[in-house]
Amino acid sequence: MSFKGKDTRDGKTWFSFKALKLGTYDLDFLRQDNTTGTSSKETVRVHVVSDADFANAIAQQDQPQTPASGEAAGDPAFAARLASLGKYDAALAELLKGYRDGNPGLNDTIAQLYLRTGAYDAAEKYYTKNVAEQGRYGESAVLGLVSVAIAQNDQPGFLSLLKRLLAVKDPALEDTLLAAARFEKEKSEAGLGIDLAGEYLSRFPDGKGRDEADFILGQLLEMDSQFRDLARARATYREILDRYPESVYAGRARDRIGYIDRHFFEIR
């Protein structure tokens, strides 16, 4: 998505974006309060869909929902407002009023909120409701379940989702794929980690996490395993210095190049 501009009116700031293609995008907003010296971050997930999908979504929202319990259904707009203010528990309470199955969009929103609050079992429950769905809700469910598995340090659960993860086409895959490579590196799974880092670099050659992906790949290639390749590791670190000299990983990459040169390539 490209940023077009912003407008402040009635005490609110309105941002304008142009979507360059269909997909799901996470927009990170940082609000700074100069009077208190504090800042707060909010992430807004935007789904860019075709006209037909948009019309179907609107039609589903217009259909009256009869709560199974007889309780009045929650107000999604009010819940979204609560979530935008960081009141995730209150937003969840609103969405769960009179909840009934059969609404993939509602399941996805509830799962995302639970994931933000760290209620991973609850997030898994609602993502699982959508995992058989086709299209963006099914893909969002896979990405969410992978995030849950990583957060819970669940390697078997992660591996059970790996094939479906690699089949995801949604742009939101970028963050999850990088997190997956990071997860495997932390577990010293060199082979799978190298594969996932390489997958990220192949799919997102100009991705926002390219420097971190390169550094993760370099570390994995240095590990004492059957996949060790110090020359390639050195070249990968060099790539960070050449492409991203201001990166937070640049200094560490330079240190690793020095270490590899001293201990392996400059020994006489």
C-alpha positions in Angstrom: 0.0 0.0 0.0 1.2 3.5 -0.7 0.6 6.5 1.7 -1.3 9.3 0.0 -1.8 11.8 2.9 -3.5 12.7 6.1 -6.0 15.2 7.2 -6.8 16.5 10.7 -10.4 17.5 11.5 -12.7 17.4 14.5 -9.8 16.4 16.7 -9.1 13.3 14.6 -6.5 12.4 12.1 -7.7 10.7 8.9 -5.1 8.8 6.8 -5.4 8.0 3.1 -3.8 5.0 1.4 -3.9 3.5 -2.0 -3.8 -0.3 -2.3 -1.6 -1.4 -5.1 -2.9 -5.0 -5.1 -5.3 -7.3 -3.3 -4.2 -8.8 0.0 -4.1 -8.2 3.7 -1.8 -5.5 5.1 -0.9 -4.6 8.7 -0.5 -0.8 9.1 1.6 0.2 12.1 0.8 3.6 13.6 2.9 5.3 16.3 1.3 8.1 18.4 3.6 10.3 20.3 2.5 12.5 23.2 5.0 15.3 23.6 3.4 16.6 26.8 4.1 13.3 28.7 7.0 12.0 26.6 5.2 8.7 26.0 4.2 6.9 22.8 1.8 4.2 21.9 1.7 1.8 19.0 -1.4 0.5 17.2 -1.6 -2.0 14.3 -4.6 -1.9 12.0 -5.2 -4.9 9.7 -6.7 -3.9 6.3 -8.2 -6.4 3.9 -8.1 -5.3 0.3 -10.6 -7.4 -1.7 -12.3 -7.5 -5.0 -15.5 -5.6 -5.6 -17.4 -8.9 -5.5 -15.9 -10.1 -2.2 -16.6 -6.6 -0.8 -20.2 -6.8 -1.8 -20.6 -10.3 -0.3 -19.0 -9.1 3.0 -21.4 -6.1 3.2 -24.3 -8.4 2.4 -23.3 -10.7 5.3 -23.0 -7.8 7.7 -26.5 -6.6 6.7 -28.1 -10.0 7.4 -29.7 -10.1 10.9 -27.9 -12.4 13.3 -30.1 -14.3 15.8 -28.0 -15.0 18.9 -28.2 -18.6 20.0 -28.6 -17.6 23.6 -31.2 -14.9 23.0 -28.8 -12.2 24.0 -28.5 -9.2 21.8 -25.7 -9.5 19.3 -22.6 -7.4 19.8 -21.8 -4.3 17.8 -18.8 -4.8 15.6 -18.3 -1.1 15.0 -18.2 -0.3 18.7 -15.9 -3.3 19.2 -13.5 -1.9 16.5 -13.5 1.4 18.3 -12.7 -0.2 21.6 -9.9 -2.1 20.0 -8.5 1.0 18.4 -8.2 2.5 21.9 -6.3 -0.6 23.1 -9.3 -2.0 25.1 -9.0 -5.5 23.7 -10.8 -7.3 26.5 -13.7 -4.9 26.2 -13.8 -5.3 22.4 -13.8 -9.1 22.9 -16.7 -8.9 25.3 -18.7 -6.9 22.8 -18.0 -9.3 20.0 -18.8 -12.3 22.0 -22.3 -11.1 23.0 -24.7 -13.6 21.6 -21.9 -15.2 19.6 -22.9 -17.9 17.1 -20.9 -20.0 14.7 -20.8 -19.5 10.9 -19.3 -16.0 10.6 -15.7 -16.3 9.4 -15.1 -12.6 9.5 -16.2 -12.4 13.2 -14.1 -15.5 14.0 -11.0 -13.9 12.4 -11.5 -10.6 14.4 -12.0 -12.4 17.7 -8.9 -14.6 17.1 -6.8 -11.6 16.2 -7.8 -9.9 19.4 -7.1 -12.9 21.5 -3.7 -13.2 19.9 -2.9 -9.6 20.8 -3.8 -10.2 24.4 -1.7 -13.3 24.7 -4.7 -15.6 25.1 -3.2 -18.2 22.8 -5.5 -21.1 23.5 -8.6 -18.9 22.8 -7.0 -17.5 19.7 -6.3 -21.0 18.5 -9.9 -22.0 19.1 -11.3 -19.2 16.8 -8.6 -19.6 14.1 -9.4 -23.3 14.0 -13.0 -22.5 13.2 -11.8 -20.8 10.0 -8.9 -23.2 9.0 -11.1 -25.0 6.4 -12.3 -21.8 4.8 -11.1 -20.9 1.3 -9.5 -17.6 0.5 -8.3 -14.9 2.9 -10.0 -16.2 6.1 -8.5 -19.6 5.6 -5.0 -18.1 5.0 -5.4 -15.8 7.9 -6.3 -18.8 10.1 -3.1 -20.6 9.0 -1.0 -17.5 9.7 -2.7 -17.1 13.1 -2.2 -20.7 14.1 1.5 -20.6 13.1 1.9 -17.4 15.3 0.2 -19.3 18.2 2.5 -22.3 17.8 5.6 -20.0 17.8 4.4 -18.1 20.8 3.8 -21.4 22.7 7.2 -22.9 21.6 5.2 -25.7 19.9 7.6 -27.2 17.3 5.3 -30.2 16.5 2.3 -27.9 16.1 4.4 -25.6 13.8 5.6 -28.5 11.7 2.0 -29.7 11.2 1.2 -26.3 9.7 4.3 -25.9 7.6 3.0 -27.1 4.3 -0.1 -24.9 4.5 2.1 -22.0 5.6 4.2 -22.2 2.5 1.1 -22.3 0.3 -0.2 -18.9 1.6 -0.2 -16.1 -0.9 -1.4 -13.4 1.4 1.2 -10.5 1.8 0.7 -10.9 5.5 2.9 -14.0 5.1 5.9 -11.8 5.3 6.0 -11.2 9.0 4.9 -14.8 9.9 7.6 -16.3 7.6 10.3 -14.2 9.1 9.1 -15.1 12.6 9.2 -18.8 11.6 12.8 -18.5 10.4 13.6 -16.8 13.7 11.8 -19.6 15.6 13.8 -22.3 13.9 17.1 -20.5 14.5 16.3 -20.2 18.2 15.7 -24.0 18.3 19.0 -24.6 16.4 17.1 -26.3 13.6 19.7 -25.3 10.9 18.3 -27.1 7.9 14.7 -25.9 8.3 15.8 -22.5 9.4 17.9 -22.0 6.3 15.1 -23.2 4.1 12.6 -20.7 5.7 15.1 -17.8 5.6 15.7 -18.6 2.0 12.0 -18.7 1.3 11.6 -15.3 2.9 14.5 -13.8 0.8 13.0 -15.4 -2.4 9.5 -14.2 -1.8 10.3 -10.8 -0.3 13.6 -9.7 -1.8 13.0 -6.1 -0.8 11.0 -7.0 2.3 11.1 -4.8 5.4 12.9 -7.6 7.3 15.4 -8.4 4.6 18.4 -7.5 6.8 17.2 -9.6 9.7 16.5 -12.6 7.3 20.1 -12.3 6.0 21.5 -12.2 9.5 19.4 -15.2 10.6 20.6 -17.1 7.4 24.2 -16.2 8.2 23.9 -17.5 11.8 22.3 -20.7 10.6 25.0 -21.3 8.1 27.6 -20.8 10.8 26.1 -23.5 13.1 27.9 -26.8 13.6 25.7 -28.9 11.4 25.7 -30.8 8.1 24.5 -27.5 6.5 27.4 -25.4 7.7 28.8 -23.2 4.9 31.1 -20.5 6.3 31.9 -19.0 2.9 28.2 -18.5 2.2 27.7 -17.2 5.7 30.4 -14.6 5.2 28.8 -13.6 1.8 25.4 -13.2 3.5 26.8 -10.9 6.2 28.6 -9.0 3.5 25.2 -8.5 1.8 23.9 -6.8 4.9 26.8 -4.3 4.9 26.5 -3.6 1.2 22.7 -3.2 1.1 21.9 -2.0 4.6 24.9 -0.2 6.1 22.6 1.5 8.6 20.9 -1.6 9.8 20.9 -2.6 13.4 22.4 -5.9 12.2 25.3 -4.2 10.3 27.6 -4.1 13.3 27.0 -7.7 14.3 27.4 -8.7 10.7 30.8 -6.9 10.5 31.8 -8.7 13.8 30.9 -12.1 12.4 32.9 -11.5 9.2 35.9 -10.6 11.3 35.5 -13.7 13.4 35.2 -16.0 10.4 38.2 -14.4 8.7 40.4 -14.6 11.8 39.5 -18.2 12.7 39.0 -19.8 9.3 40.1 -17.8 6.3 43.3 -16.1 7.6 44.9 -19.0 9.4 48.5 -19.5 8.4 
